[in-house]
């Protein structure tokens, strides 16, 4: 089994689209209508999976909204950190060593979802 798509709902499509263009350092592969009214979806094709970001009026107005934690393996997180600082992305946790043995930093997207960029880590052997 392989992860195919991460699907994230957002409150402000345009603001989030700008944010994720900066995070992924690329433009989306596709933007299209989704559902009805002003609902839209954007797809980013990444190395091993697809990232899908959608704005759906019905979900945005819902009181039941969950936050998501995304973690991306990054062979050079310090270079990514420098690039995102130039893009004026707010860093929520500076570059640090984690208990799992990776070097990582965190940002928060416009909807409050945490995103970590860090070197690969493996589960400890018990």
N, C-alpha and C positions, 0 to 999 in steps of 0.2 A: 504494500500500500504506500502511496506517495501523496503528500499534500499537493493539491492542485490550485486552490484559490483561498485567499483570506478575504473575507467580505466584511467591510466596516461601514456602518451607517454614520453619517455626519450631520451636523446642524446647519452648517453654512457651506454649501457646495463650492462656491468660488474661492473662499478663504482656504478651505481644506485642499482644494486642487492646487493652489499656489504653494501651500506648505509641502505637500507630497511631491510636487515637481522638484522642489529644493532638496528634500530628504533623499529622493531616489536619483537626483542629478540627471533627470531625463523627463521628457514629456510623455503624457499618457499615450497609449496605443489607440484608444477609442473613447469617445464620449457619445452617449446616445440617450434618448428618452427612456424612462423606466416607469412603467405604471401609467399614472394619469397626472394631468396638471403640470406642475413644475418639477415633478420627479425626474431625476437624471442619474446616470451612472457613468463612472470613468474606470477604465481598465489600464493598469500598468503591467506590462510583461516584464518580469524579473528573471533572474538566472534560472531558478528551478520551479517557480510557481507564478501564479497570476495574483495581483492585488486588485481588488474591486472595491471602489469607494462609491457609496450611493447616498443620495439625498432623497428621502421619501417622507413627504409631508405627514403622513399618518404616524410614522415612527418618531419623528421629531416632536410632535405634539403629545406623544404618549408619556405617561408618568413612569413607565417601566423602561429604563434605559440602563444598559450595562456598559462598564468600561472594559477596555481590552488592553492587554500588555503584549507588545510585539517585541521580539528579540531577533536581531539580524547578526549573523556571523560576519565579521569584518576582519580581514587580515591586517589592516592598518587603521585601527580606530583613531589614532592621533591625527592622521591625515584627514579622515572624515570629519573629525571634530573641528579642525581648522577650516575646512570648506564650509561647514554649516555655520560657524561663527561669522564668516564673511557674508553669508546669506542672511545674517541677523536672526537665525533660529535660536530661540531661548533654550539654554542648556539647564536642565533641572538637577543634574548630578554630574560633576566634573569627572574627568578621566580618573579611574581608581582600579585597584585590584580587588576582585570579588572573592568571597570564600570558596567559590568553585574553581578558582585559579585562573580566571580570565582577566583581561584588562578591558574595561568598558566605560561608557558614559551614557547618560540618559537625556532624552528630550521629552517634551509633552506636546501633543498635537493640539489644534484649536478646540477639540472636544474633550480634552483632559485624558486622552489615552496615552499611556507610557510607551516609549520606544527606546530600546537599548541597542547600542552598537558595541560589539565586543569580540574579542578573539574567541576561538572555539574552546569549548569546555566539555568535559565528559562526566558522566555520572560516576561518583566514587564507587570503587569495588568494596562490597560489604563482606 
